[in-house]
């Protein structure tokens, strides 16, 4: 760790290159995520959006570039941190699939997500989560595999929040959800952000995601193509015509 520059973003992806073996997907992606903001990455299929998150977690290969976390006066090299230790430095992750343990109870899923920092307590953290998610509390002893799609996604986010993350990385959080549940999901992301959790989200539902975002990035062919305030991107005719399509 090195001394932090307060002018730097909380989370900084700089000139990232990588992919899967000989297949190059990322061609110099740069993403800056200021503290306590929501930042969304959008773009067409194959643009490399999810590969960015997979590279951070060692699922995709990184050939060059850097990812750093600037927190509490120190800069941490995220790519040099083992994936299982990322939650301990303040990076939470909700993958698109396999994001809960279906054979475990809801209680047990939350316990798996808990990170025992100083001044933290499993039972208190779980109680706090159940205040936020009363539907999960009512089924706390049930196997997670019996939950609906929307409830599973809420459990996945709740489990990630058990580690008290500084930043939450979300990979296609609305995938497969019914429209009413999509609205509920994005409303919940705003509430999570309002209590101080920074969010970096990859999302196909570009309009809805950018609509709640402080800033957005449009990727294409593994490169930065456009960036700007979330609502401005949604209303930019060029971006709408090429990347977002008609309403």
C-alpha positions in Angstrom: 0.0 0.0 0.0 1.1 3.6 -0.7 0.0 6.9 0.5 -3.4 8.0 -1.0 -4.0 11.1 -3.0 -7.4 12.4 -2.0 -8.0 13.7 -5.5 -7.9 10.2 -6.8 -11.1 8.1 -7.3 -11.9 5.4 -4.8 -11.6 2.7 -7.5 -9.4 3.2 -10.5 -9.2 0.9 -13.6 -6.4 2.2 -15.8 -5.6 1.1 -19.4 -6.7 -2.5 -18.8 -5.9 -5.1 -21.4 -6.8 -8.8 -21.2 -9.2 -11.6 -22.1 -9.2 -15.3 -22.2 -6.0 -17.1 -23.3 -5.2 -15.9 -26.8 -8.6 -14.1 -27.2 -8.0 -10.4 -26.5 -11.2 -8.8 -25.1 -10.1 -5.6 -23.3 -8.0 -3.1 -25.3 -7.1 -0.4 -22.8 -10.2 0.2 -20.7 -10.1 3.1 -18.2 -12.8 3.5 -15.6 -12.7 5.9 -12.6 -15.2 5.5 -9.7 -15.3 8.4 -7.2 -16.2 7.6 -3.6 -19.9 7.2 -2.8 -21.1 7.3 -6.4 -22.9 4.9 -8.8 -21.0 4.3 -12.0 -22.4 2.1 -14.8 -20.6 0.4 -17.7 -22.8 -0.2 -20.7 -22.3 -1.3 -24.3 -23.2 -3.9 -26.9 -22.8 -7.7 -26.3 -19.1 -8.6 -26.6 -17.9 -5.1 -25.6 -16.0 -6.5 -22.7 -18.2 -5.2 -19.8 -18.3 -8.4 -17.7 -14.7 -9.3 -18.6 -13.6 -6.2 -16.6 -15.1 -7.6 -13.4 -13.9 -11.2 -14.2 -10.4 -9.8 -14.7 -10.5 -8.2 -11.3 -11.4 -11.6 -9.8 -8.8 -13.6 -11.7 -11.5 -15.3 -13.9 -10.1 -13.5 -17.0 -6.5 -12.9 -17.8 -4.9 -9.5 -17.5 -2.0 -8.7 -19.8 -1.4 -5.1 -18.8 -2.9 -2.2 -16.9 -3.8 -1.6 -13.3 -6.7 -1.7 -10.8 -6.3 0.2 -7.5 -8.4 0.9 -4.5 -7.8 4.3 -2.8 -9.2 3.9 0.7 -8.4 5.3 4.2 -5.2 7.0 3.2 -3.7 4.0 1.3 -3.7 2.7 -2.3 -4.1 -1.1 -2.7 -3.1 -3.0 -5.9 -6.4 -4.9 -6.5 -4.9 -7.2 -9.1 -2.2 -8.3 -6.7 -4.8 -9.2 -4.1 -6.0 -12.8 -4.0 -9.7 -12.9 -5.0 -10.7 -14.5 -1.6 -9.1 -11.5 0.1 -10.8 -8.7 -1.9 -13.8 -8.6 0.5 -11.3 -7.9 3.3 -9.9 -4.8 1.6 -13.4 -3.5 0.9 -14.4 -4.8 -2.5 -17.7 -6.7 -2.7 -18.8 -8.6 -5.8 -22.1 -10.0 -7.0 -21.6 -12.1 -10.1 -24.4 -12.6 -12.6 -24.8 -16.3 -12.0 -23.9 -18.7 -9.1 -24.1 -15.8 -6.7 -25.7 -17.6 -3.8 -25.3 -21.1 -2.2 -28.6 -22.8 -2.9 -28.0 -25.7 -0.5 -27.4 -23.4 2.4 -30.1 -21.5 4.4 -30.4 -17.8 4.1 -28.9 -17.4 7.5 -25.9 -19.5 6.4 -25.5 -17.6 3.2 -25.2 -14.4 5.1 -22.7 -16.0 7.5 -20.5 -17.0 4.6 -20.4 -13.4 3.4 -19.5 -12.0 6.9 -16.0 -10.6 7.3 -14.9 -10.3 11.0 -13.3 -6.9 11.2 -12.7 -5.1 14.5 -15.9 -3.9 16.1 -18.1 -6.1 13.9 -20.4 -8.9 15.1 -22.0 -11.5 13.0 -25.4 -11.5 14.7 -25.6 -7.7 14.7 -24.6 -7.5 11.0 -27.2 -10.1 10.1 -29.9 -8.4 12.2 -29.1 -5.1 10.3 -29.4 -6.9 7.0 -32.8 -8.4 8.0 -34.0 -4.9 8.9 -33.2 -3.9 5.3 -34.6 -7.2 3.8 -37.6 -8.3 5.9 -38.6 -10.8 3.2 -35.3 -12.7 3.8 -35.8 -12.6 7.6 -39.1 -14.3 7.3 -37.4 -17.2 5.4 -34.1 -17.1 7.3 -34.0 -20.9 7.9 -35.1 -21.9 4.4 -32.7 -23.1 1.8 -31.7 -20.4 -0.5 -32.4 -22.6 -3.5 -36.2 -22.2 -2.8 -36.2 -18.5 -3.3 -37.6 -16.7 -6.3 -35.3 -15.0 -8.8 -35.8 -11.6 -7.3 -35.3 -12.9 -3.8 -32.1 -14.7 -4.8 -30.7 -11.4 -6.2 -31.6 -9.6 -3.0 -29.8 -12.4 -1.0 -26.7 -12.1 -3.2 -26.5 -8.4 -2.6 -27.2 -8.8 1.1 -24.5 -11.4 1.4 -22.0 -9.0 -0.3 -23.1 -6.3 2.2 -22.1 -8.5 5.1 -18.5 -7.7 4.4 -19.1 -3.9 4.9 -17.7 -3.1 1.4 -16.5 0.3 0.3 -17.4 -0.6 -3.2 -19.8 -3.1 -4.6 -19.2 -4.6 -8.1 -22.3 -5.8 -9.8 -22.4 -7.9 -12.9 -25.8 -7.6 -14.8 -27.9 -7.4 -11.6 -31.2 -7.1 -13.4 -30.6 -10.1 -15.7 -33.6 -12.4 -15.8 -35.8 -10.3 -13.5 -39.4 -9.4 -14.3 -40.0 -5.7 -15.0 -41.5 -5.0 -11.6 -38.6 -6.6 -9.9 -36.1 -4.6 -12.0 -37.6 -1.4 -10.7 -37.4 -2.7 -7.2 -33.7 -3.7 -7.7 -32.7 -0.3 -9.0 -34.5 1.4 -6.2 -32.6 -0.8 -3.7 -29.3 0.1 -5.4 -30.0 3.8 -4.8 -30.7 3.1 -1.1 -27.5 1.1 -0.8 -25.6 4.0 -2.3 -27.2 6.5 0.0 -25.8 4.8 3.0 -22.3 5.3 1.6 -21.5 2.2 -0.5 -19.9 3.0 -3.8 -21.3 1.0 -6.8 -19.7 -0.1 -10.0 -22.2 -1.8 -12.2 -22.2 -3.6 -15.5 -25.7 -3.6 -16.9 -27.6 -4.5 -20.1 -30.6 -2.4 -19.0 -28.7 0.7 -20.0 -31.5 3.3 -19.7 -32.5 2.2 -16.3 -29.0 1.9 -14.9 -27.7 5.1 -16.4 -30.8 6.9 -15.0 -29.6 6.3 -11.4 -25.9 6.7 -12.1 -23.7 9.6 -11.3 -21.5 8.7 -14.3 -21.4 6.2 -17.1 -19.1 4.6 -19.6 -20.0 3.2 -23.0 -17.7 0.4 -24.1 -17.3 -1.1 -27.6 -14.8 -3.7 -28.8 -13.1 -3.6 -25.5 -12.4 0.2 -25.6 -13.8 3.3 -24.1 -16.1 5.0 -26.6 -18.1 7.5 -24.6 -18.5 8.7 -21.1 -20.4 11.3 -19.1 -23.1 11.9 -16.5 -25.5 9.0 -16.6 -28.7 11.0 -17.5 -26.8 12.9 -20.1 -25.7 9.7 -21.9 -29.4 8.5 -21.9 -30.4 11.7 -23.6 -27.5 11.9 -26.1 -29.0 11.2 -29.6 -25.8 9.7 -30.9 -25.4 7.3 -28.1 -29.1 6.4 -28.1 -29.1 5.7 -31.8 -26.0 3.6 -31.8 -25.9 1.9 -28.4 -29.2 2.2 -26.6 -31.8 1.9 -29.4 -35.3 3.3 -29.4 -37.5 3.3 -26.4 
